[in-house]
Amino acid sequence: MSKLEQYSRRYAYKVRHKYRQDPFAFMVLWALFFSAIFLIFAFRGLIAVTFMREIDTGTSTSAPAVTEEIAADEGTTENAPASTTPLSDIQASGDTYTVKSGDSLYGIGLELGKDWKVIAELNGIGPPYSLGVGQVLKLP
């Protein structure tokens, strides 16, 4: 008989002997083990939200606004503002709204009492719904 078999038999004997002496202790230990497993499974969403960092999928409705300086530095007109209205004159006037820093379609819609999806569709803005500072939006 090898040493490994001797050790395993000795361990099995000790476990059986301990179980005969105090069967309740083993039941408590197994109950605690399965309770811990259940709690981890039950709260896996909370654990994931707490310990995992957010991943940007590009579908956010409150995408950060691109400033005029960044668009000018990059040399692209893709996200450049449609108008260069000074930030001090930004307001809702008639059927248009000029975007200011920190605005999102949802925030504009909430502020003006309009549906942000309708505003986006009317202005031809699609996902990721990014706005540029100074961009003039037509309102429904």
Summary of the structure (lengths in Angstrom):
residues: 140
radius of gyration: 31.3
end to end distance: 87.6
largest distance: 94.3
contacts: 315
relative contact order: 0.13
helix: 51%
strand: 7%
